[in-house]
Each structure stands twice: as structure tokens, then as C-alpha cells.
Amino acid sequence: MGILRFVVWTTLCIGLGIFLGTYELGGKTPWQSMQGAWKQQAPRLEKVKGEAGDLVDDVKKKVSTQDVAQPKERHDKEDREAIDQIISKRSKG
């Protein structure tokens, strides 16, 4: 059954490709019509792509934490010992 399904879908895809590449509608094949539509939209898409890239760069700059100094921990010896005791109690139980 799987082989039959594969053969049917393959045949349909090949038939669609032949139709798109050879059958003429209004003096052009559907494939040529799609290419023309894509070429008309390409400049607009490139403009949107460029604007989106600029927005992404701006967000990355705002979110970046490399420029911000990392906070430093200021614990004395007693604080560290207390934390170690709490950790050791929780890990035992």
C-alpha cells in the first residue's frame, strides 16, 4: 500500500510540474507567471528584509549585557559558612 501511495503522489507531482512548465494560460505558462509575480515583489521583500534586519540589530544592542558591568558578590566568611551549612543540611535530607 505504501508503494502504491508513493507512486500515485510521485505521478501527481510530475504531472503538476509538466502542467506548470508547458501549458500556456494567456500566452504564458503558470511558471512564467509566478516568476514575473515574484520579480515584481522582490524589491518590496528586500526592503522589508532590510528593515527587519535593522530592527533585529537594534534589539540586540538594547538587550546586550556585555556592556553592563556584572555585579560582584560581597560575602564575608560568616555568610559563606552559613550558606554552606544550609546547603549541606538540604543535601543530606
Buried (B, 14 or more C-beta within 10 A) or exposed (E): EEEEEEEEEEEEEEEEEEEBEEEEEEEEBBBBBEEEEEEEEEEEEEEEEEEEEEEEEEEEEEEEEEEEEEEEEEEEEEEEEEEEEEEEEEEEE
